[in-house]
Amino acid sequence: MKNVRKDFPILERKINGRRLVYLDNAATSQKPKQVLEAIAGYYSNHNANIHRGLHLLSEEATAMYEESRKKIAGFIGANCPEELIFTKGATESLNMVATTWGAANLKKGDTILLGDFEHHSNMVPWLEIAEKTGAEIEYLESDENGEIHLEEVEKKMTGRVKLISLTHASNVLGTIVPIKEICGLATEKGILVSVDGAQAAPHLEINMADLGCDFYSFSAHKMLGPMGVGALWVKREILERLNPYEFGGGMIDEVSYQKATYAAIPARFEAGTPNVAGTVGFAAAADYLEKIGMDDIRQHEIGLNKYLSEKIKEIDGLKVVGPKEPEKRTGLASFSIAGIHAHDVASVLNDYGIAVRAGHHCVMPYHAKIGLTGTTRASFYLYNTEEEIDRLVEGIKKAVEILS
Ligand SMILES: Cc1ncc(COP(=O)(O)O)c(C=O)c1O
């Protein structure tokens, strides 16, 4: 990925006297100047509230908002832009699925299937809705390498299962879940599939028609866009029948003192003033990623993962969790080091200007399952380099030296 680093001003920063090595991309990515300029350009030249105004700025802002929807819908291969709802991020998108579809369609005797390494954002909303509706949750057991096999999915797809909600790529293990194959099995049985794409949309080429799922949730900030905006894609025939998520301005058709009727999709699901600047930045991020090419980004990350896997073999007691083959993971490696706390490793790395994340990464139950309280996670993106991996490995060696 030559020449991309110059687009990311923050990568020039010095941390503790050394040039920043940013390896916390699974938490949030950095933003290229094309995204920063798109947001500043919107506020500098076009800012107004959308839909309601009859003045030129409002028309421009509305057009930019709807253009952003078209861009993001195109980026994920949606059939039409109306299937894409803008949200605050993947967490809100996942909550929307649980509280709209879940509340209306689940009852006692029904089962929801989840993976055993879901992010809390794809677990806690279902725990809540199960409590309210009387439905039960069952978990798909991953194997010792953090992979979910189709036999396990088939075994658990009983007649009681109404929906499967799975991450497309794990934020701890990097595991890429075979969503397309799972959707194939689910469709045969009339089971719906909701996908948490927070860690997949930034790193893999995704296409809704090809995947065959019913709901897909993702966030802009993990894919070079701003914080506070994301999307939920829903298959049109399902979205048309869903109850609104929030109520208020922007989502109504007519209101009297007694009654309200609701707007058509997608406005029906976007009550209140949306984050227009955020969606403009989101679209600029999608443009940027497309220009680089998702395939090239994926190959770059596999290369970094392979390079890291070789280098860390030298470190005694270090164990990477998740699939052993680097090409089976998205661009990340979470690891534990015998006898050393994950937080201490991250703290020493910070002393050397290296940003990684440590802890349970919002996946507490899986860490408990594998007998760890936390892991240290290095996660890459298109701007990371082999030289940065060298610095990471040097930093880990220093941490082991200091902390053993
Ligand atoms: C797999 C996964 N799902 C959901 C989320 C929630 O995303 P957000 O915090 O952007 O709402 C994250 C964030 O780390 C994630 O990694």
The ligand as an ORCA input file, in Angstrom:
! r2SCAN-3c Opt
* xyz 0 1
  C     -17.591     -7.082     15.952
  C     -18.112     -5.758     16.424
  N     -19.426     -5.561     16.469
  C     -19.957     -4.402     16.872
  C     -19.164     -3.366     17.271
  C     -19.797     -2.092     17.722
  O     -19.471     -1.067     16.848
  P     -19.712      0.460     17.251
  O     -18.987      0.659     18.541
  O     -19.114      1.214     16.116
  O     -21.177      0.642     17.376
  C     -17.782     -3.522     17.275
  C     -16.891     -2.451     17.769
  O     -15.796     -2.681     18.198
  C     -17.240     -4.746     16.822
  O     -15.923     -4.946     16.794
*
